Amino acid sequence: MPSFHSPDADCASLYETEIFPFVEKPSRYIDHEINAARPDWSAARLRVALVFPDAYEVGVSHLGLKILYEILNALPGVIAERCYAPWPDCEALLRGKRIPLCSLETCHPLREFHVIGFSIQYELCYTNILQMLDLAGLPLRAVLRRGSPGPLVIAGGNVFSPGPLEPFIDAFAVGDGESMIAGIARWALDQMPHGGPDNAPAPLLTVSDELLAAFARAVPGIYVPSLCRRTLSAGHAMRSCPDRPSDASIPFPVRRQVELDLTEVPVVRKPLVPYCEAVHDRAAVEIMRGCVRGCRFCQAGMITRPVREKPADAVAAEALEAINASGYEDLTLSSLSSGDYSQIAPLLLRLLEDHRLAEDRTAISLPSLRIDSFDPALAQAIRKVRRTGFTFAPEAGSERLRRVINKQLSRDEILGTVRSVFDSGWQLVKVYFMIGLPTETDEDIDEMVALINDISSLRKGGKMRGCRVNVSVSSFVPKAFTPFQWAAFADVAVLRERQQRIQQGVRDRAVKLSFHKIELSRLEAVFARGDTQLADVVENAYRLGCRFDEWSDLFRPELWDQAFANAGIDPECYLAAIPEDAALPWDAIDTGVDRAFLLDEWDKAIAAAPTPACAAGPCNQCGIQRWFNCARGTIQR
């Protein structure tokens, strides 16, 4: 843990003179973006740092963090500020100049906040979390922070298999964050000592097991790993698994929190407009949560059930307000499967008919658009403004393998949809595939190659000249709380051979073919089903210099190999198939989807037997119906 300037040092001046002139992109660290909050530090009783463990241009695009930012800054006596992971050049300067990591808005050190809340989106950001704790001057291990005044360190977002992070984090917020964050803030305010002026800043909390137990009892959805007993799951690498706490009043397993009514969720009416180009430089509006499809590889589709839609009127009003307040020229209608939104056609027509969007030629994009929900009429409507591109994800190359993953698409459906896109005047189609799926064979890869070649032939017959096809191929990573959580990660040599087979088989050199790094997917697979024992690997990797591992140009596989060796852990143990009767490191969390349903889906996958989409017929009895009245996968009122 580095030593820093005295607590009385003016960090804002230090950043201005010692950091900004010498970093590659000072705009990553400068406050006062358009529409940013202007918090009054001295008047706040509760100070919350919302921390995104990735580069600014990635984190500033994240819609969920923006919503939490709005909620907290609207609460009396509470301020929320942001912090993003400093790029390596900035980290080196902070260490060399002994300057602590500070918040964006007021440039106060993170260690002076009452709560530090990490927003975790993927497994390959774990070393960045340790970087930020270290640069804040905080011990990395949660147990070493006990008993001394300091921030309560929590994490939310994609924390459904938190094992490798559990020794570093005090508590995890499991589920939708909107209602939880307000409850966390109110609970934290209640813990503040009374007796001083109402607007006086409260001292930092002293985090203890007793405080964390009270936290877990008071706020639904809070998982405190240190309160759980531990067992070793025999039969598959002896993974450390959580067991019921000795204190029976602590909820176990922790139930995922679900925001039922999206109209009650605060929205981002004035999106942040950064000084530098963001990864997603556009306004984004959520149209629904959840997915009715049931793809067996998809964690997001399983852990966000049931489907909840936002009314089209509310979406349109939110979208227009966001565009007007930001000046963005692009609008994303966000969901897991935009074409399954029941009001998609009237919503698009309403937006496209708005004179302000029409005059500014605001482009509208529909990410995660399924081929079997594509409507050519929608493409014709959207092309009235600027055309961007359409993205489709068949995922598997053969119809048999698509039945395995429960993505029931025929070759003719895929080609017919791509043909419709090009016939509608669009020039770019992006297509996503995976390799290494359970039961995959060379014949499945050959069918993928044939399908890519057929798609590329359609581009030559499009209405517009210069039609393009971009194909992205990634390696399948088994994830917790999916039917494929028991599957093995494919052998690296097999994955390399399949990449070469695709590369050699795609004839049209005009097709842009890209492959995700196998080493990155392999590391992701280790942590996606990891346990607390992997914390030693993460800490070793951090101390060896691993940062921003999801950025392929910064990924250092040789350092990770050394980190595993130093910890005495064989990563292959975490890549193997898991016995179906074994305890699991994520058993402390209840997503609402039953283990029996996942096992049944796993058996059906091996048999290449499909399961109908929730919207297509009778309830599939996944388990979520125990919690909510959801007919055909969607909340009923």
N, C-alpha and C positions, 0 to 999 in steps of 0.2 A: 504494500500500500504506500503510494508516494506521500511525501511531506509537502505542505503547501504554504503559501503566504499566510500571514496572520488572519484570523477571522475578520478583522476590521479592514482588510484590504479592499480597495474599490475595484471589484472585478470588472465592472463595465469599462473603466479606464484601462485596465490591464489588457482586456480583449482588444480594445481599440488601438492600443499602441504596440502590443506584443504579438497579437495573433492575426488580426485582419490584414495587415500589410504583407504578410508572409505566407498565406495559404493560397491554394490553387483557386478556390471558389469562396471568397468571403461572404457571398450572398447566402451560403448555407447557414451562416451563424448570425446574420443581422436580423434584428427584430423589426417590428412595425410594418409588416406586410399589409397590403390592403385588406381590410376587414378583420384584422387581428384584434384580439381583446387588449384592453389597456388596464391591466389589473393594478389595484392600489395595494401594494405589499404591506404597508404599515397598518392598513385598516382591516386586514383579513385575520380572522381567528383560526381558520383552517387553510393551509396552503398545500396544494396538490400538484405534483409534477407528473404530467402525462409524457411518458418516455417511449419513443419508438426506436428499437435497436437496429436501425438501418440508416442509410444516408438520407439527408434532408429531402432530396428530390423524390425519393420513394415514399417516405413517411408523410410528407405534406399532401400527398394525393389520397391518403387513406380516409375513406368516408367515415368509418366507425370512430376513429380518433377525433375527427372533427365534431361528431355528434356529442361525444363525451365532453369535449371542450365547451360546447354550447351549454350543456346541462349544468356543469359545475359552475361556470361563471355566472349563471343565472340564480344560483342559490345564495341566500343572504349569508354574509360572513365568510364566504368561500371564494378563493381564487384558484384558477387552474392555469398553469403555464406549461410550455412544451419544451422538450429536449430531444434531439436526434443524435444518433451515433456520429462522433467526429471522424472524418476521413483520416487515414494514417498520417498525412502531413500535419493535420491539426493536432492529432494525439501526440505526436512527437514534440510539437511546440509546447503543448500544455504540460507535458512531463518536464521538458527542459527548463521551462520558465517557472515551474512549480505553481501553476495556475489551476484551480479546480474546475471541473466540468460544471457549467452553469446553465440556467434556464434561458430560453430565447427572449422572453418578453422583458424581464427586469434584470437579467444577468445576475441572479442570486445563485449561490452554490446549491447543488442538488441536496447536499447533506443538511441544508437548513429547512427543507420542506417536511411537513408532518407525514405525508404519504407520497411514496414514489410508486407510480403505477405503470408497469411495462405492458405494452400492447404487442403480443407475440403472434406472428402470422405464419411462421415456418420454422422448421427445425434447424436450418443452417444459420440462424442468427444467434445461437447460444453463446458463442465467444464474444459477440458484441455486448451482450448483457453483462458479462463479467468485466469487459472493458469499461463500461459506463459506471458500474459500481466502484471499480477501482479508481477511476478518474474522479469520482465523487468523494473519495477519501473514506469509503466504507469497506469493512471487511467483506470478503466475497461470500463466506459461509454464513448462513443465517444464525447458526448457533453462536458464532463469535460476535454477533450484534446484540445478543440477549443481555439484558441487565443494565444497559447504558442508554441514555437519552439519544434518540435518533429516529430516522424515518421508518415507518412501517412500509415494507417492500412487498407489493402485491403484483400479480400478473394476471392478465385476462387475454381474451382472443382465442387463438387455437391452442388451448391448454388441455386437450382431452387425453393426451398421453404425456403427462408432465414429468415422469420419472427422472430423467437426466438433470432437470432443473430444480428438483425438490430441495436439495441441500442448500440452494442459494436464495430461495424465495420464501418469505414468511407465510404467505397465503395465496391461493389461486381463486379467482372469480370465474365460476363455471357457468357459461351460458350467455344469453343476451345481456349486454352490459348496461343498457339504458336505465332500467329500473334498479339494477344492482348498484350502479355508481352513486345514485342519490342516497340509497340506503347505507352504503359505506360511508359517505360524507356525513350523514346524520349521526351514525354510530360514532364516528371519530370525534365529532363535535361534542357528543355526550361524554367522551372520555377526558375532555379538557378540564383542567382544574378551574373551579369557579372562585369568585371573590374579587377579581379585578374588573376594570371597566369592560363593558360589553364588546367594545371594538378593539380591545387590546390583543395583540398577537399572543397566542397561547404557547407555552413551552412545548418542546418536543416530547413525544410519548416515550416511555420506557417499555420496550417490547419484551414481554415475558410469556411463558407458557400459559399463565393464568389469563393474561390479556387476550392471547390468541384463542383460547378456549371460549372466552366470552364473545369474541368476534364470530367464531363459527356458530355459536348458539343463536346469536342475535340477528345475523344477516343470512338469509337463505342463499344457498349456492356457494358458500365459502368453504373451500377445502384447505385444511391446515395439515400438511404432511407430517409434521413433527408430533402431532397428537396420535397418529396411528401406530399400532404395533406392526411388526414386520415378520413375514414368513418367507422362506425360500421355496420357490415352486420347483419341485423335482421333475426331472424328465426332459427339461429343455434349458440347459445352461444355467440352472439354479438361479433364476431371476428373482430379485427381491420384489415382493408383492405386498401391498398394504393390507392390513387386517383391521378389524373393528377396534376403535379406541377403547381403552380400559374404562374411560368415562362414558357411560351409556347415554348421557345427555348430549353428546356430540353427534350430529347427524352422520350416518354412514349407511350406504354410500351417499355421496353428496348429489342431490338432484339438480340437474341442469335447469337453469332458469329460462323461461320462455316469455317473450313479449308478445301477448296475444293480439293486441289491437295496434296495428301500425299507425293508425291515425292519432294515437296517444303518444307516439314517440316524437320527441322534439326533432325538428329538421334543421338542416344547415341552410338558413335563408340567405346568408351572405358568405359565400365560400371564400376561403383564404386565397389570395392571389399572390404567389411568391415572386421574388425578384429574379430568380433563375428558372430555367425551364424544368418543369416537373416531369416525372415519368408519365403521368396521366394529366396532361395540361388541359383540363376540361371540367365542366360542371357535371356532377354525378347525382342522380336521384334514384333512390331505391324504389322499385315497384312491387316487389314481393320477397318473402323469405321462404326457404324450404323448397322442396322439389318432389313431384309426385312420381318420378320415373323409377327410382330404385336401381341405378347402376351399381353393380356390386363392388367396384373398385373405389367408388366415390365417397370419401369421408364426409364432405360437406353435405351431400344429399341425405346421409343417414343422421347426422348430428343436428340438423336444423328442422327436422320434422316437428309439427305438420306445416303445410303451406299456409301462409298468411298473406293476403293481398292488400295492397293499399288502393283505395278507390281512385279511379281515373281522374276525377275532378281534383282530388288532393295532389296527385302526381303532377298534373298539368300546372296547377297554381304554384307548386313548389319549384318546378322546372323553370317557369317563366321568371319567378322572383330571383332564382339563382343566376340565371343568364343576365338579367338586368343589373344585378348587384355586382357582377364580376367582369362583364364584358367578354366572357369566354365565347368562342365561336364553335365549340363542340359540346354536345350534350350526350351523356351516356345514361341509358335506362338500365339500371343495375338489378340483376337477379341471377340465380343459378341457371335458369332456363327461360329466357325472355319470351320465347314463342308460346310458352304454356300459360302466360298471364292472360286471364280470361277476357280482359278488356283491351288487349294490345291494339287491335284495329281502330276502335274509336279513339283511343288515346293518341295514337300516331296521327290520325286525321286531324284531331283537335290541335295538336302541336304544329302540324304542318300548315294549318290554315291560319295560324296566328300571324298577323301582319309583321310583328316585330321580328320573329324568327325568320319569316320569309324574306324580309328586306335585308337582313344581315346574312342570309344564306347559312343559317346555323345548321351544322351537320348533326344528324342524330344517329347514334350507333346502338346496336343491340348485341352486347356480348353474350357468350354462352347460348347462341341460337342453335337449337337442335334441327337436324335435317328434316325429321318427320313433323316438325311444327312450322316449317318455313312456308310462308304464304307469298307467292309471286306478286300478288296485288300490293303487299306491303313494300316489296322491293321497288315496284313502280312508283309508289307514293313517295318513298324516301329519296329516290333519285331526282326529285324535283329540286332538291337543294344539292349541296356539294356531296359528291359520292366519295366514300372512304373505302370500304371493303367489307366483305362478309367472311366470317370465320365459322367453320364447321369442324366437328370433332367426331369422325366415325370411330376413332380410337383403335379398332382392330381391323385387320385387313380382310378377313374372311367372314362370311355369314355365320359359320359355325362358331368362330371365336366371339363374334358379337352376341351370339346367344349365351355364351359362357359368361360374358360380362353384363348380360341383360340389357343390351342396347340393340333392340330389334330393328335393324335397318337392312334392307336388301340392297344389292349392288345397283339395281335399277333405280331405287329411290335416291341413292346418293348421286348417281350420274344425272338423273332427272332434275334434281335440285340445282346442281352446279350449272347445268345447261340453262335453267331458268334464270339464274343470276347473270350469266353472260348475255343471254338474250334480252335481259332488261337493261342492258347498257352498262353494267358494272365491269370494271377492268381488273379487279383483284379478288381472288379467293384464297383464303388461308385454310389449310387442312391440318388437323392434328391427329397423330397416331401414337400408339405405345407399342413397345416390344417387351418381351419377358413376361407376358401375362400367363396365368396358370393354364396349363394344358397346351400351350402354344407349340406349334411344329414348324418345320421348314415350309411346309405346304401353305400354312397361314401367311408366312412372310412372302411367298411367291404370289399369293393372291393380293396382298397389299401392293406389291410392285405393279401387278397388272392393273389394279384399280388406279394407282397414281398415274400410270401411263394413259389410261382411258380418260382420266380427268384432264390431263395435259392436252390431249387431242381436242377436247371441247373448247379450250381457250382459243384455238385457231379459228373456230367458227363463230366466235362472239361478234356482236354488233359493232363493238368498238375495236379499233386497232390497238395492238400492244397489250392484250389481255395477259395477266400474269397469274401464276399459281405458286404459292409458297407452302411448302410442306415441312412440318416440324415433327420430329420423332424423338420421343423421350422413353426412358426405361421405367417400367412399372415399379412402383414402391408400395408394398402392402402397408395399410394404415389401420390403426386401432378403430374399433367400433364399426368395421365393415365386414361383410362376409368373407373378404379376402385377408382378414387379419391373421389367419392361421397359415397363409401361404408362405413359401420361401421366396426370397429375392433371387432372381435368376443368376446363374453363374456368369461371372464377368467375361470369360472367354466366349461363352455362347452369345452374349449381348454384342460383343465386338464382331463376331462372325455375322450376326444378323444385320448390323449396321453396314458392313461391307456388302452383304448380299443385296441390300436395298440400293446402296450407292451404285453398284455395278448394273443393277437391273433397270433403273430409271433412265430411259433413253433420251428424253428431251432435256437438253442442257439449259433450256430457258426456265425450267422448273427450279426454283430456289429451294434446295434441300438442306435442312439443318438438323443436327443431332445434338441432343443434350449430353453433356459430359457424363459418362458412365460412373466415374469416380465420385462425382457430386451426388448422383442418385444413390450410389452405394452407401455413402455416409448418411444421407437423409434416411435411408431404410434402417440403418442401425439405430438412429435416435427416434424414429417414428414409433418403434415398439420397444424403446429402451426402458431401463429401470434406474434406480438411484445409484447403482454401482458405476454407471457411466459418468457420473459427476466428476470422478477423478480424471477421466479422459478429457472432459471439457476443460477442466482447470489446467491440466497439463498442456493441452493444445493452446490455450490462451497464453500461458507463460512462455511457450515456445514461439509465439508471435502470430498465431492464427487470428485473422480478423476478416469480416465481410466474406465469409466462406461461400455464400450464394453467388458472389460475383466471380465468374469463371476466371478472370484475369488476376484475381487476388487469391484464389484457392491454392493452398499448399498441401497437396496430398502426402508429400514426404514427411511433413511435420505432423500430420495426423497419424501416420504410421508410427512415428516415434512416440506420440502421445499414448497410443494404445499399448505400445511395448512398455513404456514407463509405468503405466497403470497395471500391467500384467493382465490385460484383457484381450481376448481374441475376438475381433469384430464378427468373425464368421458365426460365432455362437448366436448373435442377434439377427443374422440373415437367414438362418435355417427355418424350416417349417416348425410350427408350434403344435404340440399335441392338443387335440380338441378338448380334452378334459383338464387341461392345466390351468392353474390360477394365473391371472394376468396382471402386469404392473399397473394397469389402469382400472382395476376393479373397484377403486374408491369412488368412481364416478358413475352415475346413472344417467344416461342420455334419454331414457324413455323407450329405446328400442331394445327388445328382449334378446338375450344371448341365444335362446332357442330359435328365434326367427333368423338370426345371423347364421347359425349352424345349418338350418334348413336351406337357406339360400346358398351356403357353401356346397352342400350336397347337390343342389340343383345345378350349380355352376359346373361341377365335375361332370354331370350328366348332360350339360349343354341344354338344360331345360329352362325356358323363360318364365318370368313372373310378370303378370300384367301390371301396368302402371296403376297407381292408386285411383286415378281419375277414370280408368277404363271399366271398372266393374266393382264387385263386392270387395270389402275390406280384406287386405292381406294379413291382418292380425299381426302387425309388426311389434305391437306393444304400446305404441303411443296413444292408441285409442283408450288405454286405461287412464290416461291423464286428461284427455280432451275429447270433446264431441267433434270428431273430424270425419265427415262423410266424404269418401273419395279423396282422402288426403288433405282436405282443406277445412280449416276451422269453420264451424257452423254457429250461427248466432240466432 
